[in-house]
Amino acid sequence: MSTAFVLIKTKPMMEAEVYRALLSIDNVVETHVVYGEYDLAARIDFSDEKEMAKVLMGEFRKIPGVEQTETLIAVEV
């Protein structure tokens, strides 16, 4: 199992709607409202890159109010 953290910018006043939509995605393990350049941070777990792409390019892009994302893939050291 691999993990990625997704930083999300939303349209103004859409944070709560996007937050709720993220919680309905199976691969999303955690979601938090954050202060700073981004509005939300979500942790997703996935089995392979294909599943990650399906979640990010499919599920996340369908959420109304998402303007921009940045994905950080976790690695072991």
N, CA, C, O and CB atoms as a CASP TS submission, in Angstrom:
PFRMAT TS
TARGET T0000
AUTHOR 0000-0000-0000
METHOD Language model
MODEL 1
PARENT N/A
ATOM      1  N   MET     1       0.857  -1.179   0.000  1.00  0.00           N
ATOM      2  CA  MET     1       0.000   0.000   0.000  1.00  0.00           C
ATOM      3  C   MET     1       0.898   1.236   0.000  1.00  0.00           C
ATOM      4  O   MET     1       1.877   1.296   0.743  1.00  0.00           O
ATOM      5  CB  MET     1      -0.972   0.002   1.234  1.00  0.00           C
ATOM      6  N   SER     2       0.568   2.201  -0.819  1.00  0.00           N
ATOM      7  CA  SER     2       1.296   3.463  -0.898  1.00  0.00           C
ATOM      8  C   SER     2       0.386   4.600  -0.454  1.00  0.00           C
ATOM      9  O   SER     2      -0.837   4.465  -0.406  1.00  0.00           O
ATOM     10  CB  SER     2       1.822   3.711  -2.335  1.00  0.00           C
ATOM     11  N   THR     3       1.017   5.722  -0.131  1.00  0.00           N
ATOM     12  CA  THR     3       0.281   6.875   0.382  1.00  0.00           C
ATOM     13  C   THR     3       0.671   8.131  -0.383  1.00  0.00           C
ATOM     14  O   THR     3       1.826   8.308  -0.770  1.00  0.00           O
ATOM     15  CB  THR     3       0.541   7.063   1.889  1.00  0.00           C
ATOM     16  N   ALA     4      -0.304   8.993  -0.591  1.00  0.00           N
ATOM     17  CA  ALA     4      -0.045  10.320  -1.159  1.00  0.00           C
ATOM     18  C   ALA     4      -0.834  11.340  -0.353  1.00  0.00           C
ATOM     19  O   ALA     4      -1.899  11.040   0.187  1.00  0.00           O
ATOM     20  CB  ALA     4      -0.432  10.382  -2.680  1.00  0.00           C
ATOM     21  N   PHE     5      -0.299  12.537  -0.285  1.00  0.00           N
ATOM     22  CA  PHE     5      -0.985  13.652   0.351  1.00  0.00           C
ATOM     23  C   PHE     5      -1.346  14.634  -0.758  1.00  0.00           C
ATOM     24  O   PHE     5      -0.494  15.010  -1.563  1.00  0.00           O
ATOM     25  CB  PHE     5      -0.095  14.332   1.469  1.00  0.00           C
ATOM     26  N   VAL     6      -2.599  15.042  -0.795  1.00  0.00           N
ATOM     27  CA  VAL     6      -3.073  15.933  -1.849  1.00  0.00           C
ATOM     28  C   VAL     6      -3.467  17.264  -1.221  1.00  0.00           C
ATOM     29  O   VAL     6      -4.328  17.318  -0.343  1.00  0.00           O
ATOM     30  CB  VAL     6      -4.272  15.304  -2.625  1.00  0.00           C
ATOM     31  N   LEU     7      -2.829  18.330  -1.681  1.00  0.00           N
ATOM     32  CA  LEU     7      -3.143  19.684  -1.237  1.00  0.00           C
ATOM     33  C   LEU     7      -4.122  20.261  -2.246  1.00  0.00           C
ATOM     34  O   LEU     7      -3.905  20.158  -3.454  1.00  0.00           O
ATOM     35  CB  LEU     7      -1.846  20.579  -1.105  1.00  0.00           C
ATOM     36  N   ILE     8      -5.197  20.867  -1.761  1.00  0.00           N
ATOM     37  CA  ILE     8      -6.295  21.262  -2.632  1.00  0.00           C
ATOM     38  C   ILE     8      -6.664  22.727  -2.429  1.00  0.00           C
ATOM     39  O   ILE     8      -6.868  23.179  -1.302  1.00  0.00           O
ATOM     40  CB  ILE     8      -7.510  20.378  -2.383  1.00  0.00           C
ATOM     41  N   LYS     9      -6.747  23.466  -3.543  1.00  0.00           N
ATOM     42  CA  LYS     9      -7.300  24.821  -3.530  1.00  0.00           C
ATOM     43  C   LYS     9      -8.731  24.712  -4.032  1.00  0.00           C
ATOM     44  O   LYS     9      -9.005  24.036  -5.024  1.00  0.00           O
ATOM     45  CB  LYS     9      -6.446  25.822  -4.417  1.00  0.00           C
ATOM     46  N   THR    10      -9.643  25.389  -3.332  1.00  0.00           N
ATOM     47  CA  THR    10     -11.044  25.362  -3.742  1.00  0.00           C
ATOM     48  C   THR    10     -11.486  26.745  -4.211  1.00  0.00           C
ATOM     49  O   THR    10     -10.810  27.746  -3.971  1.00  0.00           O
ATOM     50  CB  THR    10     -11.938  24.876  -2.587  1.00  0.00           C
ATOM     51  N   LYS    11     -12.615  26.778  -4.874  1.00  0.00           N
ATOM     52  CA  LYS    11     -13.234  28.061  -5.182  1.00  0.00           C
ATOM     53  C   LYS    11     -13.684  28.676  -3.863  1.00  0.00           C
ATOM     54  O   LYS    11     -13.946  27.945  -2.907  1.00  0.00           O
ATOM     55  CB  LYS    11     -14.438  27.902  -6.186  1.00  0.00           C
ATOM     56  N   PRO    12     -13.779  29.995  -3.789  1.00  0.00           N
ATOM     57  CA  PRO    12     -14.193  30.641  -2.538  1.00  0.00           C
ATOM     58  C   PRO    12     -15.508  30.080  -2.000  1.00  0.00           C
ATOM     59  O   PRO    12     -16.467  29.873  -2.743  1.00  0.00           O
ATOM     60  CB  PRO    12     -14.328  32.140  -2.748  1.00  0.00           C
ATOM     61  N   MET    13     -15.522  29.845  -0.713  1.00  0.00           N
ATOM     62  CA  MET    13     -16.701  29.375   0.024  1.00  0.00           C
ATOM     63  C   MET    13     -17.127  27.947  -0.339  1.00  0.00           C
ATOM     64  O   MET    13     -18.254  27.551  -0.040  1.00  0.00           O
ATOM     65  CB  MET    13     -17.853  30.313  -0.225  1.00  0.00           C
ATOM     66  N   MET    14     -16.250  27.173  -0.974  1.00  0.00           N
ATOM     67  CA  MET    14     -16.577  25.800  -1.371  1.00  0.00           C
ATOM     68  C   MET    14     -15.855  24.757  -0.514  1.00  0.00           C
ATOM     69  O   MET    14     -15.959  23.559  -0.776  1.00  0.00           O
ATOM     70  CB  MET    14     -16.226  25.587  -2.836  1.00  0.00           C
ATOM     71  N   GLU    15     -15.125  25.209   0.506  1.00  0.00           N
ATOM     72  CA  GLU    15     -14.325  24.281   1.304  1.00  0.00           C
ATOM     73  C   GLU    15     -15.168  23.161   1.911  1.00  0.00           C
ATOM     74  O   GLU    15     -14.794  21.991   1.827  1.00  0.00           O
ATOM     75  CB  GLU    15     -13.608  25.034   2.407  1.00  0.00           C
ATOM     76  N   ALA    16     -16.282  23.504   2.510  1.00  0.00           N
ATOM     77  CA  ALA    16     -17.112  22.498   3.191  1.00  0.00           C
ATOM     78  C   ALA    16     -17.680  21.482   2.208  1.00  0.00           C
ATOM     79  O   ALA    16     -17.722  20.288   2.508  1.00  0.00           O
ATOM     80  CB  ALA    16     -18.255  23.177   3.951  1.00  0.00           C
ATOM     81  N   GLU    17     -18.115  21.938   1.045  1.00  0.00           N
ATOM     82  CA  GLU    17     -18.663  21.015   0.045  1.00  0.00           C
ATOM     83  C   GLU    17     -17.594  20.067  -0.480  1.00  0.00           C
ATOM     84  O   GLU    17     -17.841  18.870  -0.629  1.00  0.00           O
ATOM     85  CB  GLU    17     -19.282  21.794  -1.118  1.00  0.00           C
ATOM     86  N   VAL    18     -16.413  20.594  -0.758  1.00  0.00           N
ATOM     87  CA  VAL    18     -15.318  19.757  -1.244  1.00  0.00           C
ATOM     88  C   VAL    18     -14.894  18.780  -0.150  1.00  0.00           C
ATOM     89  O   VAL    18     -14.640  17.608  -0.428  1.00  0.00           O
ATOM     90  CB  VAL    18     -14.114  20.627  -1.695  1.00  0.00           C
ATOM     91  N   TYR    19     -14.819  19.252   1.075  1.00  0.00           N
ATOM     92  CA  TYR    19     -14.472  18.396   2.217  1.00  0.00           C
ATOM     93  C   TYR    19     -15.417  17.196   2.288  1.00  0.00           C
ATOM     94  O   TYR    19     -14.967  16.056   2.398  1.00  0.00           O
ATOM     95  CB  TYR    19     -14.527  19.203   3.542  1.00  0.00           C
ATOM     96  N   ARG    20     -16.713  17.451   2.226  1.00  0.00           N
ATOM     97  CA  ARG    20     -17.700  16.362   2.294  1.00  0.00           C
ATOM     98  C   ARG    20     -17.566  15.409   1.105  1.00  0.00           C
ATOM     99  O   ARG    20     -17.698  14.195   1.260  1.00  0.00           O
ATOM    100  CB  ARG    20     -19.125  16.937   2.344  1.00  0.00           C
ATOM    101  N   ALA    21     -17.309  15.953  -0.064  1.00  0.00           N
ATOM    102  CA  ALA    21     -17.150  15.112  -1.254  1.00  0.00           C
ATOM    103  C   ALA    21     -15.925  14.209  -1.129  1.00  0.00           C
ATOM    104  O   ALA    21     -15.963  13.048  -1.538  1.00  0.00           O
ATOM    105  CB  ALA    21     -17.034  15.983  -2.514  1.00  0.00           C
ATOM    106  N   LEU    22     -14.845  14.736  -0.568  1.00  0.00           N
ATOM    107  CA  LEU    22     -13.635  13.935  -0.386  1.00  0.00           C
ATOM    108  C   LEU    22     -13.885  12.755   0.542  1.00  0.00           C
ATOM    109  O   LEU    22     -13.360  11.664   0.320  1.00  0.00           O
ATOM    110  CB  LEU    22     -12.504  14.799   0.165  1.00  0.00           C
ATOM    111  N   LEU    23     -14.678  12.969   1.573  1.00  0.00           N
ATOM    112  CA  LEU    23     -14.965  11.897   2.531  1.00  0.00           C
ATOM    113  C   LEU    23     -15.710  10.732   1.894  1.00  0.00           C
ATOM    114  O   LEU    23     -15.698   9.626   2.435  1.00  0.00           O
ATOM    115  CB  LEU    23     -15.774  12.442   3.690  1.00  0.00           C
ATOM    116  N   SER    24     -16.353  10.959   0.764  1.00  0.00           N
ATOM    117  CA  SER    24     -17.108   9.892   0.105  1.00  0.00           C
ATOM    118  C   SER    24     -16.244   9.036  -0.824  1.00  0.00           C
ATOM    119  O   SER    24     -16.727   8.047  -1.375  1.00  0.00           O
ATOM    120  CB  SER    24     -18.253  10.490  -0.680  1.00  0.00           C
ATOM    121  N   ILE    25     -14.982   9.403  -1.002  1.00  0.00           N
ATOM    122  CA  ILE    25     -14.077   8.638  -1.871  1.00  0.00           C
ATOM    123  C   ILE    25     -13.394   7.557  -1.040  1.00  0.00           C
ATOM    124  O   ILE    25     -12.777   7.846  -0.015  1.00  0.00           O
ATOM    125  CB  ILE    25     -13.015   9.572  -2.549  1.00  0.00           C
ATOM    126  N   ASP    26     -13.510   6.315  -1.489  1.00  0.00           N
ATOM    127  CA  ASP    26     -12.988   5.172  -0.729  1.00  0.00           C
ATOM    128  C   ASP    26     -11.514   5.287  -0.362  1.00  0.00           C
ATOM    129  O   ASP    26     -11.137   4.956   0.762  1.00  0.00           O
ATOM    130  CB  ASP    26     -13.193   3.918  -1.512  1.00  0.00           C
ATOM    131  N   ASN    27     -10.682   5.743  -1.272  1.00  0.00           N
ATOM    132  CA  ASN    27      -9.243   5.790  -1.019  1.00  0.00           C
ATOM    133  C   ASN    27      -8.819   6.919  -0.087  1.00  0.00           C
ATOM    134  O   ASN    27      -7.685   6.926   0.390  1.00  0.00           O
ATOM    135  CB  ASN    27      -8.514   5.924  -2.314  1.00  0.00           C
ATOM    136  N   VAL    28      -9.703   7.865   0.177  1.00  0.00           N
ATOM    137  CA  VAL    28      -9.361   8.985   1.057  1.00  0.00           C
ATOM    138  C   VAL    28      -9.430   8.513   2.506  1.00  0.00           C
ATOM    139  O   VAL    28     -10.489   8.122   2.996  1.00  0.00           O
ATOM    140  CB  VAL    28     -10.315  10.200   0.823  1.00  0.00           C
ATOM    141  N   VAL    29      -8.285   8.557   3.179  1.00  0.00           N
ATOM    142  CA  VAL    29      -8.163   8.084   4.557  1.00  0.00           C
ATOM    143  C   VAL    29      -8.403   9.215   5.550  1.00  0.00           C
ATOM    144  O   VAL    29      -9.019   9.010   6.595  1.00  0.00           O
ATOM    145  CB  VAL    29      -6.782   7.466   4.789  1.00  0.00           C
ATOM    146  N   GLU    30      -7.913  10.410   5.219  1.00  0.00           N
ATOM    147  CA  GLU    30      -8.066  11.588   6.083  1.00  0.00           C
ATOM    148  C   GLU    30      -8.289  12.818   5.212  1.00  0.00           C
ATOM    149  O   GLU    30      -7.798  12.893   4.086  1.00  0.00           O
ATOM    150  CB  GLU    30      -6.814  11.783   7.001  1.00  0.00           C
ATOM    151  N   THR    31      -9.022  13.764   5.738  1.00  0.00           N
ATOM    152  CA  THR    31      -9.192  15.063   5.084  1.00  0.00           C
ATOM    153  C   THR    31      -9.197  16.134   6.165  1.00  0.00           C
ATOM    154  O   THR    31      -9.825  15.969   7.211  1.00  0.00           O
ATOM    155  CB  THR    31     -10.514  15.113   4.230  1.00  0.00           C
ATOM    156  N   HIS    32      -8.489  17.239   5.905  1.00  0.00           N
ATOM    157  CA  HIS    32      -8.406  18.326   6.879  1.00  0.00           C
ATOM    158  C   HIS    32      -8.543  19.670   6.178  1.00  0.00           C
ATOM    159  O   HIS    32      -8.027  19.855   5.075  1.00  0.00           O
ATOM    160  CB  HIS    32      -7.076  18.261   7.659  1.00  0.00           C
ATOM    161  N   VAL    33      -9.230  20.597   6.808  1.00  0.00           N
ATOM    162  CA  VAL    33      -9.222  21.986   6.364  1.00  0.00           C
ATOM    163  C   VAL    33      -7.940  22.591   6.918  1.00  0.00           C
ATOM    164  O   VAL    33      -7.625  22.410   8.094  1.00  0.00           O
ATOM    165  CB  VAL    33     -10.515  22.781   6.846  1.00  0.00           C
ATOM    166  N   VAL    34      -7.199  23.308   6.080  1.00  0.00           N
ATOM    167  CA  VAL    34      -5.921  23.877   6.506  1.00  0.00           C
ATOM    168  C   VAL    34      -5.870  25.361   6.149  1.00  0.00           C
ATOM    169  O   VAL    34      -6.604  25.827   5.278  1.00  0.00           O
ATOM    170  CB  VAL    34      -4.736  23.118   5.853  1.00  0.00           C
ATOM    171  N   TYR    35      -5.003  26.086   6.826  1.00  0.00           N
ATOM    172  CA  TYR    35      -4.770  27.496   6.534  1.00  0.00           C
ATOM    173  C   TYR    35      -3.493  27.619   5.730  1.00  0.00           C
ATOM    174  O   TYR    35      -2.572  26.819   5.894  1.00  0.00           O
ATOM    175  CB  TYR    35      -4.688  28.337   7.837  1.00  0.00           C
ATOM    176  N   GLY    36      -3.432  28.603   4.872  1.00  0.00           N
ATOM    177  CA  GLY    36      -2.240  28.824   4.068  1.00  0.00           C
ATOM    178  C   GLY    36      -2.595  28.874   2.597  1.00  0.00           C
ATOM    179  O   GLY    36      -3.708  29.248   2.228  1.00  0.00           O
ATOM    180  N   GLU    37      -1.650  28.497   1.765  1.00  0.00           N
ATOM    181  CA  GLU    37      -1.836  28.557   0.316  1.00  0.00           C
ATOM    182  C   GLU    37      -2.950  27.625  -0.168  1.00  0.00           C
ATOM    183  O   GLU    37      -3.620  27.910  -1.161  1.00  0.00           O
ATOM    184  CB  GLU    37      -0.536  28.207  -0.386  1.00  0.00           C
ATOM    185  N   TYR    38      -3.139  26.519   0.536  1.00  0.00           N
ATOM    186  CA  TYR    38      -4.166  25.542   0.170  1.00  0.00           C
ATOM    187  C   TYR    38      -5.298  25.573   1.188  1.00  0.00           C
ATOM    188  O   TYR    38      -5.126  26.048   2.311  1.00  0.00           O
ATOM    189  CB  TYR    38      -3.565  24.119   0.074  1.00  0.00           C
ATOM    190  N   ASP    39      -6.453  25.062   0.785  1.00  0.00           N
ATOM    191  CA  ASP    39      -7.635  25.066   1.644  1.00  0.00           C
ATOM    192  C   ASP    39      -7.875  23.737   2.348  1.00  0.00           C
ATOM    193  O   ASP    39      -8.413  23.701   3.455  1.00  0.00           O
ATOM    194  CB  ASP    39      -8.844  25.423   0.836  1.00  0.00           C
ATOM    195  N   LEU    40      -7.473  22.645   1.701  1.00  0.00           N
ATOM    196  CA  LEU    40      -7.691  21.306   2.251  1.00  0.00           C
ATOM    197  C   LEU    40      -6.458  20.448   2.012  1.00  0.00           C
ATOM    198  O   LEU    40      -5.683  20.688   1.086  1.00  0.00           O
ATOM    199  CB  LEU    40      -8.942  20.644   1.621  1.00  0.00           C
ATOM    200  N   ALA    41      -6.292  19.447   2.864  1.00  0.00           N
ATOM    201  CA  ALA    41      -5.263  18.430   2.666  1.00  0.00           C
ATOM    202  C   ALA    41      -5.931  17.077   2.857  1.00  0.00           C
ATOM    203  O   ALA    41      -6.671  16.865   3.817  1.00  0.00           O
ATOM    204  CB  ALA    41      -4.049  18.622   3.659  1.00  0.00           C
ATOM    205  N   ALA    42      -5.662  16.168   1.933  1.00  0.00           N
ATOM    206  CA  ALA    42      -6.251  14.833   2.012  1.00  0.00           C
ATOM    207  C   ALA    42      -5.150  13.791   1.901  1.00  0.00           C
ATOM    208  O   ALA    42      -4.198  13.954   1.139  1.00  0.00           O
ATOM    209  CB  ALA    42      -7.315  14.626   0.903  1.00  0.00           C
ATOM    210  N   ARG    43      -5.290  12.730   2.662  1.00  0.00           N
ATOM    211  CA  ARG    43      -4.371  11.592   2.561  1.00  0.00           C
ATOM    212  C   ARG    43      -5.099  10.486   1.824  1.00  0.00           C
ATOM    213  O   ARG    43      -6.216  10.115   2.186  1.00  0.00           O
ATOM    214  CB  ARG    43      -3.880  11.106   3.978  1.00  0.00           C
ATOM    215  N   ILE    44      -4.459   9.958   0.783  1.00  0.00           N
ATOM    216  CA  ILE    44      -5.056   8.827   0.081  1.00  0.00           C
ATOM    217  C   ILE    44      -4.107   7.639   0.126  1.00  0.00           C
ATOM    218  O   ILE    44      -2.888   7.803   0.069  1.00  0.00           O
ATOM    219  CB  ILE    44      -5.394   9.200  -1.381  1.00  0.00           C
ATOM    220  N   ASP    45      -4.668   6.456   0.228  1.00  0.00           N
ATOM    221  CA  ASP    45      -3.909   5.215   0.145  1.00  0.00           C
ATOM    222  C   ASP    45      -4.295   4.529  -1.155  1.00  0.00           C
ATOM    223  O   ASP    45      -5.457   4.552  -1.560  1.00  0.00           O
ATOM    224  CB  ASP    45      -4.176   4.286   1.384  1.00  0.00           C
ATOM    225  N   PHE    46      -3.317   3.921  -1.802  1.00  0.00           N
ATOM    226  CA  PHE    46      -3.578   3.254  -3.071  1.00  0.00           C
ATOM    227  C   PHE    46      -2.630   2.076  -3.229  1.00  0.00           C
ATOM    228  O   PHE    46      -1.557   2.049  -2.628  1.00  0.00           O
ATOM    229  CB  PHE    46      -3.428   4.237  -4.254  1.00  0.00           C
ATOM    230  N   SER    47      -3.031   1.104  -4.041  1.00  0.00           N
ATOM    231  CA  SER    47      -2.233  -0.110  -4.204  1.00  0.00           C
ATOM    232  C   SER    47      -1.167   0.029  -5.284  1.00  0.00           C
ATOM    233  O   SER    47      -0.120  -0.612  -5.197  1.00  0.00           O
ATOM    234  CB  SER    47      -3.133  -1.276  -4.532  1.00  0.00           C
ATOM    235  N   ASP    48      -1.412   0.849  -6.291  1.00  0.00           N
ATOM    236  CA  ASP    48      -0.436   1.046  -7.362  1.00  0.00           C
ATOM    237  C   ASP    48      -0.690   2.388  -8.047  1.00  0.00           C
ATOM    238  O   ASP    48      -1.667   3.077  -7.754  1.00  0.00           O
ATOM    239  CB  ASP    48      -0.503  -0.117  -8.394  1.00  0.00           C
ATOM    240  N   GLU    49       0.211   2.743  -8.964  1.00  0.00           N
ATOM    241  CA  GLU    49       0.097   4.040  -9.635  1.00  0.00           C
ATOM    242  C   GLU    49      -1.180   4.158 -10.455  1.00  0.00           C
ATOM    243  O   GLU    49      -1.740   5.247 -10.583  1.00  0.00           O
ATOM    244  CB  GLU    49       1.298   4.268 -10.530  1.00  0.00           C
ATOM    245  N   LYS    50      -1.636   3.058 -11.002  1.00  0.00           N
ATOM    246  CA  LYS    50      -2.864   3.071 -11.799  1.00  0.00           C
ATOM    247  C   LYS    50      -4.064   3.465 -10.934  1.00  0.00           C
ATOM    248  O   LYS    50      -4.910   4.257 -11.348  1.00  0.00           O
ATOM    249  CB  LYS    50      -3.103   1.689 -12.447  1.00  0.00           C
ATOM    250  N   GLU    51      -4.120   2.899  -9.729  1.00  0.00           N
ATOM    251  CA  GLU    51      -5.212   3.239  -8.812  1.00  0.00           C
ATOM    252  C   GLU    51      -5.109   4.698  -8.371  1.00  0.00           C
ATOM    253  O   GLU    51      -6.121   5.391  -8.267  1.00  0.00           O
ATOM    254  CB  GLU    51      -5.196   2.307  -7.581  1.00  0.00           C
ATOM    255  N   MET    52      -3.879   5.165  -8.111  1.00  0.00           N
ATOM    256  CA  MET    52      -3.685   6.556  -7.718  1.00  0.00           C
ATOM    257  C   MET    52      -4.173   7.489  -8.823  1.00  0.00           C
ATOM    258  O   MET    52      -4.879   8.459  -8.549  1.00  0.00           O
ATOM    259  CB  MET    52      -2.201   6.829  -7.397  1.00  0.00           C
ATOM    260  N   ALA    53      -3.803   7.202 -10.062  1.00  0.00           N
ATOM    261  CA  ALA    53      -4.226   8.034 -11.189  1.00  0.00           C
ATOM    262  C   ALA    53      -5.742   8.033 -11.327  1.00  0.00           C
ATOM    263  O   ALA    53      -6.343   9.068 -11.615  1.00  0.00           O
ATOM    264  CB  ALA    53      -3.578   7.546 -12.490  1.00  0.00           C
ATOM    265  N   LYS    54      -6.359   6.880 -11.125  1.00  0.00           N
ATOM    266  CA  LYS    54      -7.822   6.784 -11.217  1.00  0.00           C
ATOM    267  C   LYS    54      -8.480   7.699 -10.186  1.00  0.00           C
ATOM    268  O   LYS    54      -9.445   8.399 -10.492  1.00  0.00           O
ATOM    269  CB  LYS    54      -8.290   5.321 -11.010  1.00  0.00           C
ATOM    270  N   VAL    55      -7.951   7.689  -8.969  1.00  0.00           N
ATOM    271  CA  VAL    55      -8.520   8.516  -7.902  1.00  0.00           C
ATOM    272  C   VAL    55      -8.284  10.000  -8.185  1.00  0.00           C
ATOM    273  O   VAL    55      -9.215  10.802  -8.116  1.00  0.00           O
ATOM    274  CB  VAL    55      -7.912   8.130  -6.537  1.00  0.00           C
ATOM    275  N   LEU    56      -7.050  10.360  -8.500  1.00  0.00           N
ATOM    276  CA  LEU    56      -6.717  11.775  -8.681  1.00  0.00           C
ATOM    277  C   LEU    56      -7.303  12.359  -9.958  1.00  0.00           C
ATOM    278  O   LEU    56      -7.858  13.458  -9.941  1.00  0.00           O
ATOM    279  CB  LEU    56      -5.221  11.954  -8.689  1.00  0.00           C
ATOM    280  N   MET    57      -7.184  11.642 -11.049  1.00  0.00           N
ATOM    281  CA  MET    57      -7.634  12.183 -12.332  1.00  0.00           C
ATOM    282  C   MET    57      -9.114  11.933 -12.579  1.00  0.00           C
ATOM    283  O   MET    57      -9.735  12.614 -13.395  1.00  0.00           O
ATOM    284  CB  MET    57      -6.825  11.583 -13.460  1.00  0.00           C
ATOM    285  N   GLY    58      -9.673  10.973 -11.886  1.00  0.00           N
ATOM    286  CA  GLY    58     -11.090  10.683 -12.041  1.00  0.00           C
ATOM    287  C   GLY    58     -11.913  11.290 -10.935  1.00  0.00           C
ATOM    288  O   GLY    58     -12.672  12.232 -11.164  1.00  0.00           O
ATOM    289  N   GLU    59     -11.772  10.762  -9.742  1.00  0.00           N
ATOM    290  CA  GLU    59     -12.608  11.169  -8.608  1.00  0.00           C
ATOM    291  C   GLU    59     -12.406  12.636  -8.216  1.00  0.00           C
ATOM    292  O   GLU    59     -13.380  13.377  -8.080  1.00  0.00           O
ATOM    293  CB  GLU    59     -12.316  10.283  -7.412  1.00  0.00           C
ATOM    294  N   PHE    60     -11.156  13.058  -8.036  1.00  0.00           N
ATOM    295  CA  PHE    60     -10.894  14.421  -7.558  1.00  0.00           C
ATOM    296  C   PHE    60     -11.350  15.464  -8.579  1.00  0.00           C
ATOM    297  O   PHE    60     -11.880  16.509  -8.200  1.00  0.00           O
ATOM    298  CB  PHE    60      -9.399  14.603  -7.256  1.00  0.00           C
ATOM    299  N   ARG    61     -11.150  15.192  -9.854  1.00  0.00           N
ATOM    300  CA  ARG    61     -11.506  16.172 -10.890  1.00  0.00           C
ATOM    301  C   ARG    61     -13.010  16.327 -11.061  1.00  0.00           C
ATOM    302  O   ARG    61     -13.474  17.319 -11.623  1.00  0.00           O
ATOM    303  CB  ARG    61     -10.891  15.773 -12.214  1.00  0.00           C
ATOM    304  N   LYS    62     -13.768  15.360 -10.581  1.00  0.00           N
ATOM    305  CA  LYS    62     -15.229  15.429 -10.677  1.00  0.00           C
ATOM    306  C   LYS    62     -15.846  16.290  -9.579  1.00  0.00           C
ATOM    307  O   LYS    62     -17.021  16.649  -9.666  1.00  0.00           O
ATOM    308  CB  LYS    62     -15.817  14.033 -10.618  1.00  0.00           C
ATOM    309  N   ILE    63     -15.082  16.622  -8.560  1.00  0.00           N
ATOM    310  CA  ILE    63     -15.621  17.354  -7.414  1.00  0.00           C
ATOM    311  C   ILE    63     -15.804  18.827  -7.775  1.00  0.00           C
ATOM    312  O   ILE    63     -14.826  19.512  -8.074  1.00  0.00           O
ATOM    313  CB  ILE    63     -14.691  17.208  -6.182  1.00  0.00           C
ATOM    314  N   PRO    64     -17.041  19.321  -7.752  1.00  0.00           N
ATOM    315  CA  PRO    64     -17.267  20.746  -8.016  1.00  0.00           C
ATOM    316  C   PRO    64     -16.581  21.595  -6.944  1.00  0.00           C
ATOM    317  O   PRO    64     -16.673  21.298  -5.752  1.00  0.00           O
ATOM    318  CB  PRO    64     -18.788  21.060  -8.065  1.00  0.00           C
ATOM    319  N   GLY    65     -15.903  22.640  -7.374  1.00  0.00           N
ATOM    320  CA  GLY    65     -15.264  23.537  -6.425  1.00  0.00           C
ATOM    321  C   GLY    65     -13.766  23.344  -6.302  1.00  0.00           C
ATOM    322  O   GLY    65     -13.087  24.194  -5.726  1.00  0.00           O
ATOM    323  N   VAL    66     -13.228  22.247  -6.829  1.00  0.00           N
ATOM    324  CA  VAL    66     -11.777  22.040  -6.794  1.00  0.00           C
ATOM    325  C   VAL    66     -11.159  22.857  -7.919  1.00  0.00           C
ATOM    326  O   VAL    66     -11.500  22.681  -9.089  1.00  0.00           O
ATOM    327  CB  VAL    66     -11.408  20.516  -6.932  1.00  0.00           C
ATOM    328  N   GLU    67     -10.239  23.758  -7.551  1.00  0.00           N
ATOM    329  CA  GLU    67      -9.573  24.592  -8.554  1.00  0.00           C
ATOM    330  C   GLU    67      -8.200  24.068  -8.922  1.00  0.00           C
ATOM    331  O   GLU    67      -7.798  24.122 -10.084  1.00  0.00           O
ATOM    332  CB  GLU    67      -9.452  26.008  -8.054  1.00  0.00           C
ATOM    333  N   GLN    68      -7.475  23.557  -7.922  1.00  0.00           N
ATOM    334  CA  GLN    68      -6.097  23.136  -8.159  1.00  0.00           C
ATOM    335  C   GLN    68      -5.709  22.106  -7.114  1.00  0.00           C
ATOM    336  O   GLN    68      -6.172  22.157  -5.975  1.00  0.00           O
ATOM    337  CB  GLN    68      -5.125  24.346  -8.126  1.00  0.00           C
ATOM    338  N   THR    69      -4.852  21.164  -7.512  1.00  0.00           N
ATOM    339  CA  THR    69      -4.318  20.205  -6.551  1.00  0.00           C
ATOM    340  C   THR    69      -2.806  20.097  -6.718  1.00  0.00           C
ATOM    341  O   THR    69      -2.259  20.371  -7.786  1.00  0.00           O
ATOM    342  CB  THR    69      -4.986  18.819  -6.726  1.00  0.00           C
ATOM    343  N   GLU    70      -2.162  19.701  -5.659  1.00  0.00           N
ATOM    344  CA  GLU    70      -0.746  19.341  -5.697  1.00  0.00           C
ATOM    345  C   GLU    70      -0.617  18.036  -4.929  1.00  0.00           C
ATOM    346  O   GLU    70      -1.085  17.922  -3.796  1.00  0.00           O
ATOM    347  CB  GLU    70       0.179  20.479  -5.083  1.00  0.00           C
ATOM    348  N   THR    71       0.018  17.055  -5.554  1.00  0.00           N
ATOM    349  CA  THR    71       0.119  15.728  -4.959  1.00  0.00           C
ATOM    350  C   THR    71       1.541  15.460  -4.500  1.00  0.00           C
ATOM    351  O   THR    71       2.499  15.665  -5.246  1.00  0.00           O
ATOM    352  CB  THR    71      -0.331  14.653  -5.955  1.00  0.00           C
ATOM    353  N   LEU    72       1.667  15.002  -3.268  1.00  0.00           N
ATOM    354  CA  LEU    72       2.953  14.633  -2.684  1.00  0.00           C
ATOM    355  C   LEU    72       2.905  13.138  -2.408  1.00  0.00           C
ATOM    356  O   LEU    72       2.114  12.687  -1.579  1.00  0.00           O
ATOM    357  CB  LEU    72       3.260  15.457  -1.369  1.00  0.00           C
ATOM    358  N   ILE    73       3.744  12.361  -3.094  1.00  0.00           N
ATOM    359  CA  ILE    73       3.748  10.913  -2.913  1.00  0.00           C
ATOM    360  C   ILE    73       4.758  10.567  -1.827  1.00  0.00           C
ATOM    361  O   ILE    73       5.925  10.952  -1.904  1.00  0.00           O
ATOM    362  CB  ILE    73       4.084  10.172  -4.250  1.00  0.00           C
ATOM    363  N   ALA    74       4.299   9.841  -0.822  1.00  0.00           N
ATOM    364  CA  ALA    74       5.163   9.465   0.300  1.00  0.00           C
ATOM    365  C   ALA    74       6.089   8.321  -0.115  1.00  0.00           C
ATOM    366  O   ALA    74       5.685   7.419  -0.849  1.00  0.00           O
ATOM    367  CB  ALA    74       4.313   9.056   1.534  1.00  0.00           C
ATOM    368  N   VAL    75       7.330   8.370   0.360  1.00  0.00           N
ATOM    369  CA  VAL    75       8.306   7.315   0.089  1.00  0.00           C
ATOM    370  C   VAL    75       8.945   6.877   1.402  1.00  0.00           C
ATOM    371  O   VAL    75       8.988   7.632   2.373  1.00  0.00           O
ATOM    372  CB  VAL    75       9.391   7.799  -0.918  1.00  0.00           C
ATOM    373  N   GLU    76       9.432   5.661   1.409  1.00  0.00           N
ATOM    374  CA  GLU    76      10.135   5.163   2.597  1.00  0.00           C
ATOM    375  C   GLU    76      11.624   5.422   2.443  1.00  0.00           C
ATOM    376  O   GLU    76      12.169   5.316   1.344  1.00  0.00           O
ATOM    377  CB  GLU    76       9.865   3.647   2.816  1.00  0.00           C
ATOM    378  N   VAL    77      12.291   5.767   3.565  1.00  0.00           N
ATOM    379  CA  VAL    77      13.741   5.980   3.549  1.00  0.00           C
ATOM    380  C   VAL    77      14.407   5.107   4.578  1.00  0.00           C
ATOM    381  O   VAL    77      15.630   5.141   4.719  1.00  0.00           O
ATOM    382  CB  VAL    77      14.086   7.449   3.804  1.00  0.00           C
TER
END
